[in-house]
Structures are given as C-alpha cells and as structure tokens.
C-alpha cells in the first residue's frame, strides 16, 4: 500500500538525518562513504528501484589515489543523486535553491554538496576555485552538465562552464550514463523523470506507485584533460555519455 511505502521512506529519511547529525561528526572519510552508500541503496529499494551497474572501464583513479576526478552524467531525476552515491559517493554541485529545501537541503549540505548561485558571476568564480582545490586534495566531484533534467531518452546540450575545473586541477573526467527502465519489459520508462511543472512530492508519488524500475548506471572510459578547451571537453563528454546510453 502506498501509505506504508511512504511511511517507510519517511522513517529512512529520519534515519539519514540521525546519521548526519550524530555519526558524521565522529566519522572519517571512508566511514562516511560507507554510510552514504548503504543509505542510498536502501532509499532506492524503498522507491522500488533496482540499481544495475555496468563498468565498461576502470574508474579514473582508485579511491586511494592522491587526486580526485570529476564525474559527469546525464540528468533525469532527483533519484540520479542516489544512484551515483550508491555506486560511488561523490560531492555534487547543485543550484543554491536546493539548500533551502526542507530536510533534503540539509542532508545535501551534510554530505558535502557544493551549492552555486547561477545568477552571480562572482559565485561561479568561487565555485571554480573550490572545485579545483577539493579535486586536487582527492575529492570526487559530480556535475550534471545539461544544467537541468530531461526525460532520459536523449541528452540535452552540455554547458561548458564547470568543465574548466578539471582542466585547472589537472584531473580526468569520468563519464557516466544513466537510464531508467521498466523492470519487467526492459524498455525505457518516463516515470522517474523530474521535468516540467512536476513537484518533488508528485514525482515521489508517481515513483512509489509505479511498477518496479531498473536503473542502469554505465561507466565509460575516463576522458583525459590535457591540451583541451572546456568546450572541447564538454563536447567529448556529451558524445561519450550518448554512446553509453
């Protein structure tokens, strides 16, 4: 029953808040990643989503590497964040409005999300400096270069602005393709797409009422950043993800 699914999901969110408030302040980097991965896996399960990971190539670097890298992915749903975190916990770049969302904004902040005000050029410069510094220190950062969500059948044009960060940091870019499928038929499903005038609660309700969904996350070949411009890198990333889909 839908009310029972929503109650379980609400309880899981409360558990996430408790972990962030009580456990995270005393946890190391690796321990926080384990909590984030487990919590994200469970959230997907409660939403009726099964994660399928296809790794066509090794990651840009192992978790023990000295430098981080940038993950780029196509953007379909708010669920994308939890697919990626269930595969590999990362630090996301999100619009500043999300910081003010009840509970979710607080959870995003506690799990290391970078918030950017897209209407302020000065904030974009600050963000670029922060991303470069953190990737050079070993963090994995994820951006959605489309800048908005699509329906998942194809990808939208990529914005090149944040592609400057891996160029400055001297780190590779890891393309990841996301696809939502009907578990029974294996065909593309539009249900998780968070587009148009749909609210977060309406999207959640549709997902919880839907038949089981399979979310396919495909990891492609890392893109080197030597001797490229940010626009060239954005085009290469777009082509790479389109092939993965």
PyMOL commands that set and color helices and strands:
alter all, ss='L'
color gray80, all
select helices_A, chain A and resi 2-26+29-46+80-87+96-100+104-110+121-136+163-169+200-209+230-244
alter helices_A, ss='H'
color red, helices_A
select strands_A, chain A and resi 49-55+69-73+91-95+114-116+140-143+173-182+213-219
alter strands_A, ss='S'
color yellow, strands_A
deselect
rebuild
show_as cartoon
